[in-house]
């Protein structure tokens, strides 16, 4: 035994000293920090409000709209800047060389030519100031138009928030719907397995034919296929929810079950008025009218002159002798080939188009609100009908199973009763999901998140 032991020790020592052992990967470092939104999604089952809050905080589409609004607000400052003093500084240095040829004639003879060169440096340093004294409101009109564009961008942020909130709610409800279908299909598989065991038992004792067993086996297989589809639908809905919330798509997010019926409590008569006040699209088209009117005022003011004061102070030449100038300028384009007239007519047409889009937007919003209300009412009615159908299907299945167990019913009667029960339960779950989605869309139609 001693030579074997020493040989094993030698092998271990050589392995520890080998280059391969020295190249072993280092121990893994600390895990990267989990983003707060993902941590909240993993902590416990989310409510709808929590999911929407995470989306509003992390969704990059909202952040992009916020950046667009900030950029538009800076363009307001750009539009107003011509009314403020404009100060420029410049320093120019030039070096020049000049040469001259001179000849002399003596007794009819031309003497040698001489060349003289001279160098000169010129330096000019200047600070200039320009100030628009009066431009007949051109800059104010341009600034007003830019401000309306910024406000449109601000409403676009709210619009994106509402759309993201709706997407989160729909994905949330779809997860609930898929989970409800999973439970329904699991119950269907259990019932089908029970029927299959009963059919095999009857076949073994010779009271039922082999066809009853085959039919029950088909019923089990179909129920398992539907269960697989329901589980896959849940996974796809979770991916959609994570995407809407702006977190990694593979986050194992868990949600609370909200697939229950609860009256909306919304006053139908007041919904359209609220939608016209709260929908960002409605405010956007009205802001676009104001923007078009500001641009039209700017086009009118283009026919008037600009009055500008300017001055500069500095020095010139090598000793920088003092130089200064003060002036007043009036610039007026008398005729530009009809360009300003065409811009004015274009601005008027844009105002007319913007006002027409306001009326079209009001009609579209009213249509969306009315359609959403109809969808809510229709889903409510389907829930009531589906609940009655589920109760009837459960009773029918109970009777069919009792008849089959007593030996007086057929396997076809039993499997049909089970199929009707599963379909009724699926229909009820679909009606509940449609109702919750219809309510979410109604809230979006009236401008709520």
LOKEFI-213496 format. One record per atom (N, C-alpha, C): x, y, z negated. Coordinates in steps of 0.001 Angstrom, whole numbers, padded with zeros to 6 digits, always signed. Layout:
% residues N
XYZ;...
% end
This chain:
% residues 449
+000817-001215+000000;+000000+000000+000000;+000843+001254+000000;+002079+001231-000601;+002863+002451-000738;+003248+003028+000626;+003751+002203+001614;+004084+002789+002921;+002885+003434+003595;+001710+002871+003444;+000510+003445+004077;+000179+004788+003465;+000299+004874+002129;-000008+006137+001463;+000954+007214+001904;+002262+006901+001920;+003233+007921+002340;+003024+008305+003793;+002669+007342+004620;+002395+007675+006028;+001211+008613+006171;+000168+008422+005364;-000997+009314+005429;-000640+010708+004979;+000191+010816+003915;+000616+012130+003444;+001429+012843+004501;+002311+012093+005181;+003131+012697+006231;+002279+013206+007379;+001279+012441+007761;+000381+012868+008841;-000350+014145+008472;-000820+014233+007217;-001530+015433+006776;-000619+016641+006768;+000639+016450+006330;+001578+017573+006302;+001889+018055+007705;+002091+017137+008647;+002357+017523+010036;+001169+018244+010648;-000031+017794+010323;-001227+018447+010863;-001360+019859+010327;-001004+020056+009035;-001102+021396+008454;-000074+022331+009047;+001094+021791+009439;+002159+022634+009981;+002089+022790+011485;+001179+022117+012166;+001119+022166+013630;+000567+023495+014096;+000921+023952+015341;+000377+025205+015872;-001138+025204+015976;-001705+024025+016270;-003165+023979+016391;-003832+024348+015082;-003229+023900+013969;-003798+024252+012676;-003644+025728+012391;-002499+026299+012868;-002295+027731+012639;-003251+028587+013448;-003807+028022+014544;-004696+028791+015407;-006156+028596+015060;-006462+028053+013929;-007850+027886+013522;-008518+029251+013386;-009786+029413+013807;-010447+030717+013707;-010593+031153+012267;-010510+032458+012023;-010641+032949+010647;-012050+032744+010116;-012149+032841+008850;-013467+032694+008210;-014387+033811+008670;-015641+033503+008915;-016556+034547+009385;-016698+035669+008374;-016787+036914+008908;-016944+038086+008059;-018388+038262+007636;-018676+039368+007006;-020052+039629+006554;-020992+039812+007728;-022210+039370+007567;-023224+039500+008599;-023555+040971+008839;-023824+041358+010103;-024184+042749+010359;-025484+043126+009651;-025581+044369+009292;-026759+044848+008564;-028009+044736+009426;-029102+044316+008834;-030365+044184+009541;-031026+045560+009618;-031482+045989+010796;-032153+047293+010889;-033356+047352+009954;-033644+048529+009406;-034773+048632+008450;-036089+048151+009036;-036352+048460+010322;-037622+048032+010918;-037728+046515+010965;-036625+045847+011303;-036647+044380+011334;-036801+043820+009922;-036134+044452+008951;-036260+043997+007569;-037702+044086+007091;-038381+045173+007442;-039793+045295+007044;-040653+044252+007744;-040304+043949+009010;-041090+042956+009752;-040897+041556+009195;-039747+041296+008572;-039464+039965+008047;-039867+039803+006583;-040080+040908+005893;-040300+040836+004451;-041592+040114+004110;-042669+040454+004798;-043970+039883+004481;-044884+040095+005689;-046023+039399+005715;-046942+039616+006839;-047365+041076+006954;-047287+041596+008170;-047562+043008+008405;-049054+043262+008545;-049470+044436+008107;-050795+044937+008449;-050704+045687+009782;-051861+045998+010355;-051866+046762+011603;-051217+048123+011389;-051544+048761+010270;-050983+050090+010003;-049465+050043+009878;-048921+049016+009242;-047473+048893+009110;-046813+048659+010466;-047433+047839+011293;-046867+047585+012623;-046856+048857+013464;-047936+049625+013396;-047982+050883+014147;-046933+051856+013612;-046751+051916+012293;-045761+052825+011711;-044349+052455+012159;-044043+051166+012215;-042722+050738+012692;-042534+051157+014151;-043567+050966+014965;-043460+051336+016382;-043240+052834+016558;-043976+053646+015805;-043822+055096+015928;-042439+055558+015473;-041801+054771+014638;-040485+055147+014126;-039347+054665+015010;-039518+053534+015695;-038387+052915+016398;-038571+052805+017897;-039765+052999+018427;-040004+052768+019855;-039191+053758+020708;-038294+053276+021566;-037465+054186+022373;-038256+055023+023374;-039404+054559+023817;-040187+055371+024750;-040660+056664+024082;-041011+056587+022801;-041402+057804+022081;-040198+058715+021905;-039060+058142+021573;-037856+058954+021412;-037467+059637+022720;-037687+058961+023845;-037387+059591+025134;-038302+060783+025384;-039588+060654+025031;-040512+061781+025217;-040147+062938+024292;-039680+062632+023097;-039242+063687+022190;-038048+064437+022777;-037120+063705+023378;-035976+064366+024010;-036416+065237+025182;-037407+064772+025945;-037931+065589+027048;-038549+066885+026521;-039242+066789+025392;-039849+067997+024812;-038779+068978+024341;-037732+068461+023702;-036651+069344+023252;-036006+070039+024448;-035786+069294+025527;-035209+069906+026720;-036129+070981+027294;-037437+070717+027312;-038385+071716+027828;-038420+072958+026949;-038285+072798+025632;-038267+073969+024752;-037030+074822+024992;-035917+074211+025345;-034720+074987+025662;-034882+075746+026986;-035696+075219+027880;-035942+075942+029138;-036756+077214+028904;-037503+077280+027815;-038190+078525+027461;-037167+079613+027156;-036134+079269+026406;-035075+080245+026118;-034360+080669+027393;-034174+079716+028306;-033529+080063+029572;-034372+081059+030364;-035687+080866+030348;-036556+081769+031100;-036565+083174+030515;-036415+083289+029187;-036458+084597+028546;-035110+085318+028572;-034032+084589+028802;-032686+085166+028687;-032423+086359+029606;-033022+086486+030812;-032721+087670+031630;-033103+088997+030976;-034005+089014+030001;-034372+090260+029336;-033355+090688+028279;-032446+089819+027920;-031446+090141+026921;-030187+090682+027595;-029339+091412+026863;-028118+091962+027473;-027228+090865+028039;-026630+091162+029186;-025711+090251+029848;-024311+090872+029770;-023392+090210+029105;-022042+090728+028893;-021055+089794+029582;-020161+090392+030386;-019169+089618+031127;-017794+090238+030904;-016797+089450+030863;-015418+089936+030763;-014580+089354+031877;-013640+090162+032389;-012781+089689+033468;-011425+090380+033388;-010417+089653+033749;-009055+090179+033854;-008498+089726+035189;-008000+090695+035995;-007462+090390+037314;-006054+090953+037417;-005129+090137+037836;-003749+090560+038035;-003340+090224+039461;-002750+091228+040163;-002312+091032+041547;-000902+091582+041710;-000091+090877+042459;+001266+091326+042787;+001358+091443+044299;+001808+092616+044759;+001902+092865+046201;+003315+093315+046563;+003686+093017+047771;+005006+093390+048292;+004826+094147+049593;+005596+095234+049748;+005553+096007+050996;+006982+096237+051467;+007182+096250+052768;+008507+096471+053350;+008398+097504+054452;+009530+098266+054674;+009555+099316+055708;+010877+099255+056452;+010801+099461+057739;+011996+099509+058589;+012302+100953+058926;+013596+101296+058879;+013995+102673+059223;+015195+102632+060173;+015162+103468+061184;+016271+103592+062148;+016599+105062+062319;+017798+105324+062751;+018213+106709+063023;+018875+106804+064382;+018664+107895+065085;+019236+108101+066414;+020241+109248+066319;+021450+108985+066682;+022514+109996+066628;+023263+109982+067961;+023268+111189+068643;+023913+111333+069953;+023435+110293+070936;+022143+110082+070856;+021553+109131+071796;+021810+107692+071446;+022456+107474+070306;+022737+106106+069898;+021860+105739+068687;+021297+104575+068710;+020474+104100+067601;+021349+103407+066598;+021225+103892+065367;+022054+103291+064319;+021422+101989+063834;+022033+101396+062867;+021544+100110+062343;+020190+100282+061654;+019435+099245+061766;+018106+099234+061136;+018250+098857+059674;+017559+099638+058837;+017555+099295+057407;+016127+098904+056986;+016065+097976+056092;+014763+097492+055579;+014713+097754+054082;+013601+098326+053668;+013400+098556+052230;+012153+097814+051761;+012242+097209+050599;+011121+096444+050033;+010737+097047+048688;+009433+096993+048413;+008946+097462+047121;+007878+096494+046618;+007860+096280+045319;+006895+095386+044687;+005992+096197+043770;+004730+095757+043714;+003764+096466+042881;+002826+095453+042218;+002611+095617+040954;+001668+094773+040210;+000491+095620+039759;-000695+095046+039939;-001926+095737+039538;-002707+094833+038596;-003061+095337+037459;-003839+094587+036468;-005096+095377+036132;-006219+094677+036167;-007497+095290+035829;-008176+094420+034768;-008467+094976+033621;-009228+094297+032558;-010540+095049+032352;-011641+094273+032317;-012940+094942+032306;-013937+094135+031490;-014766+094838+030743;-015922+094258+030062;-017159+094945+030609;-018093+094141+031168;-019283+094696+031825;-020524+094373+031006;-021458+095278+031018;-022738+095111+030327;-023857+095420+031302;-024849+094515+031338;-026008+094718+032204;-027267+094462+031388;-028242+095329+031547;-029485+095204+030786;-030657+095566+031679;-031614+094617+031785;-032843+094903+032522;-033699+095830+031667;-034042+096987+032225;-034879+097932+031495;-036354+097644+031690;-036737+097313+032894;-038152+097066+033166;-038265+096262+034458;-038974+095140+034381;-039163+094304+035582;-040639+094023+035836;-041507+094873+035284;-042959+094763+035497;-043505+093410+035040;-042910+092836+033961;-043449+091617+033361;-043072+090326+034056;-042092+090348+034974;-041715+089112+035676;-041145+088077+034708;-040229+088530+033852;-039595+087592+032925;-040604+087061+031898;-041494+087941+031419;-042506+087476+030474;-043411+086415+031100;-043768+086597+032372;-044613+085607+033039;-043865+084290+033209;-042589+084345+033581;-041803+083117+033715;-041643+082413+032374;-041449+083203+031307;-041320+082614+029980;-042618+081946+029537;-043733+082584+029836;-045030+081997+029476;-045251+080680+030213;-044902+080637+031482;-045042+079389+032238;-044153+078294+031655;-042892+078646+031302;-041996+077651+030711;-042513+077175+029360;-043124+078089+028578;-043675+077696+027278;-044826+076703+027453;-045653+076918+028465;-046756+075978+028709;-046221+074610+029148;-045148+074613+029924;-044538+073335+030320;-044015+072599+029088;-043420+073343+028158;-042934+072717+026923;-044094+072153+026104;-045211+072861+026057;-046362+072363+025311;-046955+071125+025977;-046914+071084+027297;-047350+069868+028004;-046453+068696+027616;-045138+068937+027549;-044211+067881+027134;-044474+067446+025696;-044854+068389+024840;-045185+068037+023462;-046426+067150+023411;-047420+067461+024219;-048607+066607+024276;-048272+065245+024857;-047255+065186+025720;-046842+063905+026278;-046268+063005+025191;-045631+063611+024188;-045142+062823+023047;-046311+062170+022316;-047351+062956+022049;-048525+062405+021368;-049213+061351+022223;-049278+061593+023527;-049878+060602+024421;-049118+059284+024345;-047789+059343+024361;-046999+058121+024281;-047202+057429+022944;-047331+058192+021871;-047588+057588+020559;-048917+056844+020551;-049944+057437+021147;-051239+056770+021174;-051195+055500+022024;-050496+055559+023162;-050397+054372+024011;-049627+053253+023319;-048545+053607+022624;-047781+052592+021901;-048613+052008+020768;-049353+052854+020062;-050208+052361+018981;-051246+051384+019520;-051831+051694+020675;-052804+050781+021276;-052140+049465+021668;-050934+049536+022251;-050239+048308+022640;-049929+047442+021418;-049543+048074+020324;-049269+047322+019092;-050542+046650+018587;-051638+047381+018577;-052891+046808+018079;-053347+045637+018943;-053246+045785+020254;-053682+044696+021130;-052811+043458+020942;-051478+043647+020871;-050595+042497+020655;-050841+041872+019287;-051087+042699+018285;-051387+042219+016932;-052641+041337+016957;-053682+041824+017614;-054934+041070+017676;-054764+039799+018498;-053955+039863+019559;-053721+038664+020366;-053004+037581+019565;-052107+037990+018656;-051482+036993+017773;-052535+036351+016879;-053408+037178+016290;-054495+036635+015468;-055374+035681+016268;-055681+036070+017491;-056517+035227+018344;-055834+033891+018632;-054529+033954+018956;-053803+032709+019233;-053727+031836+017985;-053527+032449+016821;-053488+031666+015585;-054842+031028+015280;-055919+031755+015583;-057250+031185+015386;-057455+029994+016336;-057004+030143+017592;-057124+029024+018539;-056282+027832+018096;-055114+028094+017505;-054283+026985+017011;-055048+026198+015949;-055684+026897+015020;-056453+026196+013976;-057616+025418+014585;-058279+026026+015561;-059399+025329+016214;-058908+024067+016912;-057783+024175+017639;-057280+023018+018368;-056713+021959+017430;-056119+022385+016309;-055659+021395+015332;-056838+020612+014771;-057938+021293+014490;-059138+020581+014040;-059672+019659+015130;-059595+020116+016373;-060058+019275+017484;-059199+018025+017602;-057866+018175+017427;-056990+017004+017474;-057320+016048+016339;-057564+016575+015154;-057910+015713+014010;-059210+014961+014286;-060210+015661+014810;-061483+014985+015108;-061295+013929+016198;-060484+014291+017213;-060266+013320+018297;-059509+012093+017790;-058531+012286+016913;-057813+011137+016342;-058750+010254+015517;-059627+010912+014754;-060580+010142+013959;-061505+009331+014864;-061982+009945+015942;-062851+009221+016870;-062103+008074+017545;-060796+008337+017849;-060013+007262+018480;-059855+006082+017528;-059611+006340+016255;-059487+005234+015290;-060810+004486+015154;-061906+005229+015179;-063213+004548+015089;-063461+003690+016312;-063148+004224+017493;-063370+003448+018723;-062514+002191+018737;-061256+002296+018291;-060393+001116+018239;-060916+000101+017223;-061426+000597+016105;-061973-000325+015119;-063169-001084+015661;-064075-000350+016344;-065232-001027+016934;-064805-001997+018021;-063781-001615+018797;-063313-002512+019862;-062684-003767+019276;-061961-003612+018180;-061309-004774+017577;-062322-005786+017057;-063454-005272+016579;-064464-006215+016072;-065423-006626+017173;-065226-006089+018377;-066019-006521+019513;-067353-005844+019682;-067595-004723+018992;-068882-004049+019123;-068856-002923+020151;-067650-002539+020613;-067523-001458+021600;-066609-001913+022724;-066865-001424+023934;-066007-001828+025055;-064684-001064+025040;-063731-001554+025841;-062423-000920+025976;-062529+000498+026551;-063567+000768+027336;-063728+002100+027933;-063921+003180+026868;-064547+002813+025729;-064703+003800+024652;-063345+004213+024098;-062423+003248+023978;-061077+003562+023502;-060359+004455+024494;-060474+004138+025772;-059809+004943+026804;-060358+006370+026806;-061664+006509+026673;-062258+007848+026656;-061768+008644+025438;-061678+007980+024284;-061200+008662+023087;-059734+009060+023235;-058931+008211+023906;-057527+008556+024126;-057393+009783+025029;-058221+009860+026062;-058216+011043+026938;-058590+012293+026155;-059559+012155+025258;-059989+013299+024449;-058851+013783+023545;-058090+012844+022966;-056943+013225+022127;-055891+013937+022952;-055589+013414+024134;-054559+014032+024980;-054964+015445+025392;-056213+015632+025777;-056670+016979+026167;-056597+017958+024998;-056949+017497+023803;-056893+018368+022635;-055449+018775+022335;-054511+017842+022502;-053106+018178+022261;-052571+019161+023306;-053007+019025+024552;-052597+019988+025590;-053097+021392+025247;-054348+021474+024814;-054887+022791+024431;-054150+023357+023216;-053718+022498+022303;-052960+022959+021143;-051604+023520+021564;-050958+022854+022500;-049669+023346+023007;-049839+024712+023654;-050887+024885+024423;-051137+026178+025065;-051381+027277+024029;-052127+026948+022994;-052406+027948+021960;-051125+028362+021241;-050257+027396+020934;-048999+027744+020283;-048104+028591+021186;-048105+028279+022467;-047311+029094+023393;-047883+030507+023506;-049205+030633+023495;-049822+031964+023542;-049445+032780+022318;-049335+032121+021149;-048916+032849+019956;-047491+033365+020109;-046590+032551+020637;-045208+032991+020817;-045121+034161+021792;-045874+034090+022888;-045853+035187+023865;-046430+036468+023255;-047484+036337+022464;-048066+037520+021828;-047109+038132+020816;-046326+037306+020134;-045343+037844+019178;-044238+038604+019918;-043835+038084+021068;-042845+038818+021872;-043409+040174+022295;-044664+040194+022706;-045284+041459+023106;-045373+042431+021926;-045700+041922+020746;-045784+042793+019570;-044410+043355+019203;-043385+042508+019191;-042043+042983+018866;-041568+044031+019869;-041877+043810+021138;-041492+044792+022159;-042210+046110+021929;-043492+046051+021619;-044242+047285+021367;-043730+048006+020132;-043268+047256+019127;-042748+047882+017918;-041323+048384+018091;-040655+047995+019189;-039295+048448+019426;-038254+047709+018621;-038515+046436+018267;-037555+045628+017512;-037166+044440+018383;-036100+043686+018032;-035694+042541+018857;-036847+041570+019109;-036914+041085+020344;-038069+040268+020743;-038116+038930+020023;-036963+038455+019528;-036951+037153+018869;-037168+037253+017357;-037574+038417+016863;-037853+038565+015428;-039071+037726+015047;-038963+036860+014039;-040106+036021+013639;-041151+036805+012842;-041768+037752+013482;-042730+038624+012815;-043984+037845+012408;-044438+038096+011185;-045684+037515+010699;-046695+038634+010474;-047957+038353+010787;-048997+039377+010704;-050154+038858+009864;-050881+039794+009286;-052079+039445+008539;-053246+039206+009494;-054174+038405+009052;-055337+038069+009884;-056383+039184+009760;-056674+039843+010886;-057697+040896+010906;-058850+040525+011833;-058901+039248+012204;-059913+038830+013170;-061241+038590+012455;-061815+039687+011982;-063112+039641+011304;-063964+040775+011866;-065242+040637+011698;-066153+041673+012187;-066353+042733+011107;-066180+043988+011503;-066434+045119+010609;-067019+046240+011449;-068171+046790+011058;-068784+047870+011862;-067826+049048+012010;-067895+049714+013161;-066983+050824+013447;-067301+052067+012622;-068577+052350+012415;-068963+053543+011674;-068731+054834+012431;-068649+054781+013753;-068425+055977+014571;-069757+056531+015055;-069917+057843+014985;-071122+058499+015471;-071042+058628+016992;-071915+057927+017685;-071815+057862+019133;-072026+059220+019782;-072880+060050+019236;-073199+061331+019863;-071980+062259+019835;-071171+062179+018815;-070057+063109+018639;-068755+062632+019278;-068736+061421+019838;-067473+060855+020300;-066894+061607+021492;-067736+061960+022475;-067211+062621+023672;-066630+063987+023312;-067326+064748+022446;-066791+066036+022023;-065466+065894+021294;-065357+064870+020430;-064093+064645+019733;-062996+064256+020713;-063346+063438+021704;-062342+063019+022684;-061808+064207+023477;-062697+065129+023872;-062243+066295+024637;-061347+067203+023796;-061525+067181+022480;-060670+067998+021619;-059356+067306+021288;-059395+065988+021087;-058242+065290+020536;-057376+064585+021569;-057913+064278+022736;-057107+063563+023720;-055983+064460+024228;-054730+064021+024188;-053637+064851+024704;-053748+065108+026192;-054357+064172+026945;-054525+064417+028378;-055415+065622+028628;-056465+065790+027783;-057351+066941+027945;-056611+068238+027661;-055802+068236+026599;-055041+069446+026300;-053981+069714+027366;-053420+068656+027927;-052388+068844+028942;-052927+069546+030186;-054092+069108+030679;-054611+069722+031906;-054993+071176+031665;-055444+071494+030462;-055752+072901+030162;-054480+073736+030041;-053440+073160+029491;-052163+073861+029454;-051600+074052+030865;-051852+073088+031732;-051384+073226+033110;-052112+074352+033839;-053382+074600+033496;-054087+075751+034058;-053413+077039+033605;-053100+077123+032309;-052441+078327+031807;-051062+078506+032439;-050357+077396+032654;-049056+077493+033325;-049211+078016+034749;-050210+077488+035492;-050430+077938+036864;-050820+079415+036895;-051635+079848+035942;-052005+081269+035896;-050789+082151+035605;-049884+081683+034705;-048664+082452+034432;-047786+082542+035664;-047704+081474+036432;-046905+081517+037655;-047551+082427+038697;-048877+082468+038701;-049555+083381+039626;-049261+084834+039237;-049264+085135+037938;-048906+086493+037512;-047470+086821+037881;-046609+085827+037774;-045210+086049+038178;-045115+086330+039675;-045916+085655+040481;-045898+085893+041924;-046395+087290+042257;-047383+087806+041510;-047875+089171+041745;-046789+090187+041403;-046083+089948+040306;-045074+090912+039868;-043829+090914+040743;-043697+089915+041589;-042572+089921+042521;-042658+091069+043529;-043848+091647+043686;-043999+092762+044634;-043456+094070+044059;-043092+094100+042766;-042633+095327+042132;-041111+095312+041976;-040502+096488+041804;-039044+096551+041718;-038534+096176+040335;-037203+096074+040238;-036501+095867+038971;-035656+097102+038680;-035668+097530+037424;-034852+098659+036985;-033827+098127+035998;-032546+098305+036316;-031469+097729+035536;-030428+098793+035215;-029946+098791+033985;-028834+099649+033581;-027582+098798+033487;-026449+099373+033932;-025202+098636+033874;-024073+099567+033505;-023047+099010+032908;-021886+099784+032502;-020712+098843+032383;-019510+099437+032548;-018322+098652+032282;-017258+099551+031691;-016329+098944+030963;-015226+099676+030334;-013996+098790+030417;-012824+099402+030706;-011610+098615+030796;-010416+099470+031094;-009366+098829+031627;-008145+099528+031986;-007574+098976+033258;-006712+099770+033920;-006145+099348+035195;-004665+099697+035238;-003969+099057+036113;-002533+099148+036332;-001756+098625+035131;-000454+098740+035216;+000389+098128+034189;+000221+098778+032826;-000088+100045+032792;-000286+100705+031510;-001731+100698+031043;-002589+100026+031831;-004007+099868+031482;-004663+101212+031173;-004610+102107+032145;-005309+103374+031988;-006803+103137+031836;-007430+103922+031043;-008850+103743+030727;-009718+103991+031965;-010660+103063+032191;-011662+103238+033248;-013007+102859+032672;-014060+103534+033079;-015406+103202+032642;-016415+103725+033647;-017596+103142+033532;-018651+103542+034464;-019991+103213+033847;-020962+104058+034050;-022337+103832+033609;-023232+104090+034804;-024205+103179+035009;-025070+103344+036160;-026480+102857+035899;-027349+103270+036750;-028762+102865+036699;-029149+102440+038103;-029725+101234+038230;-030032+100687+039550;-031503+100327+039630;-032084+100605+040765;-033449+100185+041077;-033376+099345+042341;-033807+098079+042222;-033791+097175+043379;-035222+096787+043731;-035520+096886+045007;-036894+096629+045465;-036819+096023+046857;-037321+094812+046953;-037371+094155+048260;-038608+094656+049006;-038376+095413+050066;-039497+095994+050815;-040202+094940+051651;-039457+094112+052334;-040071+093092+053184;-039133+091891+053240;-039670+090721+053021;-038852+089500+053025;-039404+088454+053978;-040065+088911+055016;-040596+087971+055999;-041865+087273+055554;-042557+087787+054558;-043809+087166+054080;-043609+086100+053021;-042375+085983+052495;-042101+084935+051504;-042901+085160+050225;-042907+086388+049710;-043615+086665+048459;-045125+086507+048622;-045651+086897+049763;-047094+086716+050009;-047452+085235+050008;-046595+084418+050639;-046858+082978+050672;-046779+082370+049272;-045804+082833+048457;-045704+082311+047088;-046920+082705+046267;-047431+083911+046479;-048631+084345+045755;-049835+083483+046133;-050002+083234+047417;-051121+082391+047850;-050978+080962+047342;-049751+080470+047314;-049519+079135+046768;-049891+079086+045288;-049515+080125+044542;-049832+080155+043117;-051337+080175+042887;-052078+080937+043693;-053536+080956+043548;-054136+079580+043830;-053620+078907+044861;-054136+077567+045175;-053834+076594+044033;-052656+076725+043411;-052317+075847+042297;-053234+076089+041101;-053635+077329+040873;-054585+077622+039792;-055912+076950+040065;-056412+077061+041300;-057685+076410+041649;-057588+074894+041468;-056453+074311+041898;-056290+072871+041734;-056237+072456+040273;-055556+073248+039444;-055463+072921+038015;-056830+072984+037348;-057634+073975+037704;-058982+074063+037126;-059850+072895+037561;-059704+072461+038794;-060476+071294+039249;-060040+070035+038503;-058733+069920+038211;-058257+068742+037472;-058777+068737+036035;-059050+069900+035470;-059660+069947+034135;-061039+069293+034175;-061833+069658+035176;-063176+069061+035282;-063089+067560+035536;-062133+067155+036398;-061970+065719+036657;-061523+064976+035394;-060621+065587+034627;-060164+064954+033384;-061311+064812+032386;-062158+065819+032278;-063299+065729+031363;-064219+064577+031749;-064444+064422+033044;-065294+063317+033506;-064655+061965+033203;-063348+061857+033443;-062666+060587+033183;-062686+060238+031699;-062471+061224+030854;-062473+060965+029410;-063858+060544+028944;-064891+061242+029436;-066261+060864+029073;-066570+059446+029544;-066101+059106+030747;-066328+057742+031252;-065628+056711+030371;-064365+056969+029996;-063632+056020+029170;-064299+055837+027811;-064775+056918+027229;-065443+056815+025927;-066718+055996+026045;-067511+056279+027066;-068772+055550+027240;-068520+054073+027512;-067545+053773+028371;-067236+052368+028648;-066721+051654+027401;-065913+052341+026608;-065410+051724+025380;-066543+051429+024402;-067509+052355+024303;-068653+052110+023424;-069474+050923+023907;-069668+050830+025212;-070430+049691+025763;-069705+048380+025477;-068362+048381+025603;-067594+047167+025339;-067706+046762+023878;-067683+047739+022979;-067832+047428+021549;-069198+046816+021280;-070234+047427+021844;-071592+046910+021622;-071736+045507+022200;-071181+045288+023389;-071288+043964+024016;-070566+042907+023186;-069377+043246+022650;-068634+042294+021830;-069378+041988+020533;-070023+042999+019946;-070821+042754+018741;-071934+041751+019018;-072610+041908+020126;-073692+040986+020465;-073161+039579+020723;-071991+039491+021355;-071419+038163+021617;-070984+037483+020326;-070515+038254+019354;-070130+037653+018070;-071338+036996+017416;-072455+037693+017395;-073661+037141+016772;-074124+035877+017497;-074113+035927+018833;-074530+034744+019591;-073555+033586+019398;-072249+033888+019353;-071251+032836+019198;-071343+032184+017834;-071625+032950+016804;-071759+032369+015468;-072937+031396+015406;-074042+031746+016070;-075183+030821+016136;-074803+029557+016892;-074022+029741+017990;-073611+028575+018779;-072683+027669+017988;-071798+028241+017168;-070893+027424+016356;-071685+026617+015334;-072650+027235+014688;-073460+026513+013707;-074221+025363+014365;-074787+025626+015541;-075520+024562+016242;-074585+023454+016700;-073400+023822+017203;-072456+022816+017676;-071929+021963+016523;-071707+022579+015368;-071269+021789+014208;-072329+020770+013801;-073582+021189+013801;-074656+020257+013453;-074789+019155+014494;-074640+019530+015764;-074740+018536+016844;-073610+017515+016734;-072406+017998+016411;-071271+017071+016276;-071472+016160+015063;-071984+016700+013974;-072218+015874+012788;-073205+014760+013097;-074274+015080+013814;-075269+014062+014165;-074694+013039+015133;-073916+013510+016131;-073353+012576+017114;-072351+011641+016455;-071555+012167+015517;-070588+011308+014840;-071301+010281+013955;-072369+010718+013299;-073123+009779+012486;-073748+008679+013325;-074280+009053+014503;-074872+008033+015381;-073802+007074+015890;-072611+007634+016212;-071557+006758+016726;-071062+005817+015637;-070904+006314+014421;-070435+005461+013326;-071470+004384+012984;-072753+004733+013194;-073808+003746+012923;-073969+002746+014046;-073286+002985+015168;-073347+002044+016282;-074484+002280+017234;-075210+003374+017086;-076332+003644+017988;-076008+004740+018994;-074915+005468+018782;-074513+006525+019700;-073384+006066+020601;-073194+006774+021725;-072142+006424+022689;-070926+007332+022479;-069781+006855+022992;-068556+007664+022917;-068679+008915+023771;-069435+008813+024861;-069632+009989+025718;-070400+011069+024965;-071423+010660+024229;-072187+011618+023426;-071302+012274+022379;-070417+011506+021731;-069552+012034+020685;-068505+012997+021252;-067853+012610+022340;-066816+013486+022908;-067420+014767+023471;-068621+014661+024028;-069277+015882+024506;-069602+016816+023335;-070074+016235+022226;-070392+017049+021055;-069129+017728+020518;-068016+016988+020509;-066762+017592+020047;-066306+018697+020990;-066417+018478+022284;-066024+019497+023261;-066869+020750+023097;-068160+020571+022916;-069044+021735+022730;-068680+022502+021460;-068302+021787+020393;-067926+022448+019149;-066632+023252+019339;-065659+022643+019986;-064389+023353+020226;-064612+024578+021090;-065419+024432+022138;-065700+025577+023005;-066437+026678+022263;-067372+026310+021394;-068108+027318+020630;-067180+028053+019676;-066264+027334+019036;-065318+027985+018139;-064350+028896+018907;-063922+028432+020082;-063066+029285+020918;-063805+030545+021363;-065077+030383+021702;-065879+031527+022135;-066059+032532+021001;-066259+032016+019794;-066379+032925+018656;-065082+033689+018417;-063948+032966+018481;-062658+033635+018294;-062414+034672+019390;-062779+034332+020625;-062607+035282+021727;-063480+036512+021531;-064701+036319+021064;-065589+037460+020839;-065046+038367+019741;-064524+037767+018673;-063937+038580+017605;-062721+039367+018099;-061863+038686+018889;-060683+039382+019421;-061095+040493+020374;-062068+040217+021231;-062535+041253+022157;-063131+042437+021407;-063826+042150+020305;-064417+043237+019528;-063333+044113+018911;-062324+043484+018308;-061257+044267+017689;-060475+045075+018735;-060235+044485+019885;-059541+045218+020945;-060420+046344+021477;-061719+046088+021613;-062626+047139+022084;-062664+048306+021110;-062637+048012+019810;-062600+049089+018819;-061304+049878+018938;-060181+049176+019117;-058893+049871+019273;-058907+050754+020516;-059492+050270+021596;-059553+051076+022817;-060515+052252+022668;-061567+052066+021897;-062467+053187+021635;-061748+054265+020823;-060991+053859+019826;-060219+054833+019056;-059220+055566+019938;-058597+054839+020850;-057666+055486+021782;-058421+056429+022722;-059638+056048+023144;-060404+056886+024065;-060806+058194+023439;-060971+058237+022113;-061342+059499+021453;-060123+060211+020870;-058918+059702+021167;-057709+060411+020761;-057188+060079+019393;-057501+058874+018904;-056975+058441+017604;-055914+057380+017822;-054963+057307+016877;-053928+056269+016950;-054414+054977+016312;
% end
